[in-house]
Amino acid sequence: MADTDYDLVIMGSGPAGLTAGLYAARARMKVAIYEKSLPGGQVLTTDWIENYPGFPEGISGTELTQRMTDQVRHFGLDIQSDEVLSADLSGGVKEIQLSEKTVRTHSLIIATGASPRKLGIPGEDRFFGKGISSCATCDGPFCRDKVVAAVGGGDTAVQESVYLTRFAKKVYLIHRRDEFRAEKILQERAMASDKIEILLDTVVTGVNGLTHLESIHTRNLKSGENAKLAVDAFFVWIGILPNTEFLGDAAEPERDEYGFIRTNERMETSVPGVFAVGDVRSTPLRQITTAVGDAAIAAASAEHYVVNL
Amino acid sequence: MADTDYDLVIMGSGPAGLTAGLYAARARMKVAIYEKSLPGGQVLTTDWIENYPGFPEGISGTELTQRMTDQVRHFGLDIQSDEVLSADLSGGVKEIQLSEKTVRTHSLIIATGASPRKLGIPGEDRFFGKGISSCATCDGPFCRDKVVAAVGGGDTAVQESVYLTRFAKKVYLIHRRDEFRAEKILQERAMASDKIEILLDTVVTGVNGLTHLESIHTRNLKSGENAKLAVDAFFVWIGILPNTEFLGDAAEPERDEYGFIRTNERMETSVPGVFAVGDVRSTPLRQITTAVGDAAIAAASAEHYVVNL
């Protein structure tokens, strides 16, 4: 077997990366985790999590991250603060270019996550995860009998707005164009709901609140009219982008039409020894639960791959 | 849409069933969970769990079960103690036969788990989960510098015994026949390890200990000789059986060669509206992490299925 720095390098330290690290460290693989910002990934920007099993009252994103990080450290694995600039995955040994050095590894788990596309309006960053959300499954149940707004024109925006009517008493569905891109049947359901008020030709220009989100500002692009809507929550569904900058325009590993990395059920990508897990993967659902499940499988696959080299 | 008792019935209340219930209850589906014994499934027989992310010091199987059960109840969903005797899955509405009634549901998530095959020897039940294990990934790391025994002749037994040498100082690999069924390359690795002592033509006849596992009794089937081996842990790898009795000899949903239920990545089985998750599913890895990931996906798929009826 060729000489390397590591058996396994894990990129990213959200729940997926941390779980892969936990499994790999327990399996006594020679493993490193690299994180370019803070451990936790998107979870860190999540105020309160109710749907990760094991925490009956829910748990904050920061606390869950701290607990997962502590657990990984408990097995002697620390998270290294460094950015993967690029990766040469063409050979048997993968070369990972960090900010000031290159490390060589037999296998790689990509757990870099995805980023919800943002509107880029005042107040958005401040309230993201605290009133602004991109996940109805996660945050819809917090909206019982509340007034909420949603923005977007695709399947997700329209379908999830209908889903929100299970909880909210009113949903403003806002889209900047004069018609939705979403499937007709989804549009019909939204239009049939007496809880949904559709605002077309409308953009959201700002988000306001003192200690919590209180209102959004909108502008009608045709009339030029500005309005202020009192809302308790605001869902932004204008797309989600996989964090794969380090791959540049490489053809491999194979990605889906939206840029997410394709895998099989063993989390193997099209490149032998390279695995993808969590939000960066082409997957039907993006949750903490699915991230930790993916990661356990990938760690076992990586271990199996390295043993068989 | 036809009239039913439930949108969704979940069979089983291990981590997979409880997580499916959590997601479905939060999505305000009309849902029931049936459990024939106690909530928790196999986790309940697990003394200490180190590889479920979020518990830095580890957590006992009973406590994790209690926490997951409380979390489901928090969303108004209780676990019903009843056994599914059979299920008629042929129609659009599924009919679930319980001990004293039949319930009708639009969708079904099968989360009944699997049972490791046991040796049926004295002491086995008492120490299962407390010294006796069927999962090296879970319990191998507890065996640092210990002496352990493993029984079985297939791929799992031989491969996992080699894996155990990462932790244990000695591994007895015991098989009742005069040769292994496992792949040759796996056998070669086991034979090459100076930590593994192979005992062929040998059966384990008993398990002993006062407060914890201390030794196993063996008998050589050729010589008739009995022996006592001092060991700290004992791994039983003689097979695992899916808990699918309620399906009888039905051809659907489709199962793999070992009887585990096949699904696609959305956890859909070959029967529309029927989903399978966790250990009962044909899957590359059986862990709490993978069970909760499967379950979140299945709940979303079931919700989507019912909305589109």
Interface residues (C-beta under 8 A of the other chain):
Chain A: P15 L18 T19 L22 Y23 R26 A27 R28 E50 N51 Y52 P53 G54 F55 P56 E57 I59 L64 R67 M68 D70 Q71 H74 F75 T137 G140 P141 Y163 R166 F167 E265 R266 T283 P284 L285 Q287 T289 T290 A291 V292 G293 D294 A295 A296 I297 A300 S301
Chain B: P15 L18 T19 L22 Y23 R26 A27 R28 E50 N51 Y52 P53 G54 F55 P56 E57 I59 L64 R67 M68 D70 Q71 H74 F75 T137 G140 P141 Y163 R166 F167 E265 R266 T283 P284 L285 Q287 T289 T290 A291 V292 G293 D294 A295 A296 I297 A300 S301
